[in-house]
Amino acid sequence: MSNMRKQRRSFTEEYRREAAGLVIDTVRTITAVAKELNMG
C-alpha cells in the first residue's frame, strides 16, 4: 500500500458561511446541501 493520501480541499470563509446559511435558513440537511454544492 502506498503512502498517498487524499488531499483535503480548502474553502474560503465566505463559501463556508454561505453553505452553513443554506442549512440554517432552509429545511435541507447538511448532507443534502453538501451534495448540492458537490462537497460530499
TORLO-398048 format. One record per residue: x, y, z of N, C-alpha, C in turn; residue number from 1; residue in one letter. Coordinates in steps of 0.2 Angstrom, whole numbers. Layout:
// TORLO-398048
ATOM   n_X   n_Y   n_Z  ca_X  ca_Y  ca_Z   c_X   c_Y   c_Z num residuo
ATOM     X     Y     Z     X     Y     Z     X     Y     Z NUM       A
...
// end
This chain:
// TORLO-398048
ATOM   n_X   n_Y   n_Z  ca_X  ca_Y  ca_Z   c_X   c_Y   c_Z num residuo
ATOM     4    -6     0     0     0     0     4     6     0   1       M
ATOM     3    11    -4     7    17    -4     5    22     1   2       S
ATOM     9    27     2     8    32     7     4    38     4   3       N
ATOM     1    37    -1    -3    43    -4    -9    44     0   4       M
ATOM   -10    50     1   -16    52     5   -20    57     0   5       R
ATOM   -27    57     1   -31    61    -2   -30    68     0   6       K
ATOM   -29    73    -4   -28    80    -2   -35    83     0   7       Q
ATOM   -35    86     6   -41    89     8   -42    96     5   8       R
ATOM   -48    97     2   -50   103    -1   -51   109     4   9       R
ATOM   -49   115     2   -50   121     6   -55   125     3  10       S
ATOM   -59   128     8   -64   133     5   -64   139     9  11       F
ATOM   -65   145     5   -65   151     8   -70   152    14  12       T
ATOM   -68   157    18   -73   158    24   -80   160    21  13       E
ATOM   -80   164    16   -87   166    13   -90   160    11  14       E
ATOM   -87   155     7   -90   149     5   -93   145    11  15       Y
ATOM   -89   145    16   -92   141    22   -98   144    25  16       R
ATOM   -98   151    25  -103   154    28  -110   153    24  17       R
ATOM  -109   154    18  -115   153    13  -117   146    14  18       E
ATOM  -113   141    14  -115   134    14  -119   133    21  19       A
ATOM  -116   136    27  -119   135    33  -126   138    33  20       A
ATOM  -126   144    30  -133   148    29  -138   144    26  21       G
ATOM  -136   140    20  -141   136    17  -144   131    21  22       L
ATOM  -140   128    26  -143   123    31  -147   126    36  23       V
ATOM  -145   132    39  -148   135    44  -155   138    41  24       I
ATOM  -155   142    36  -161   145    33  -166   141    29  25       D
ATOM  -164   135    28  -169   131    24  -170   124    28  26       T
ATOM  -174   120    26  -176   114    29  -171   108    27  27       V
ATOM  -166   110    23  -162   104    20  -157   102    25  28       R
ATOM  -155    96    24  -150    93    29  -143    95    27  29       T
ATOM  -138    94    31  -131    96    29  -129    91    23  30       I
ATOM  -131    85    23  -129    80    18  -132    83    11  31       T
ATOM  -138    85    11  -142    87     5  -138    94     3  32       A
ATOM  -136    98     7  -133   104     5  -126   102     2  33       V
ATOM  -122    98     6  -116    96     3  -116    93    -4  34       A
ATOM  -121    89    -5  -122    86   -12  -123    91   -17  35       K
ATOM  -127    96   -15  -129   101   -19  -123   105   -21  36       E
ATOM  -119   106   -17  -113   110   -18  -107   106   -20  37       L
ATOM  -108   100   -22  -103    95   -24   -97    94   -19  38       N
ATOM   -99    94   -12   -94    94    -7   -93    87    -4  39       M
ATOM   -98    83    -5   -98    76    -2  -103    72    -4  40       G
// end
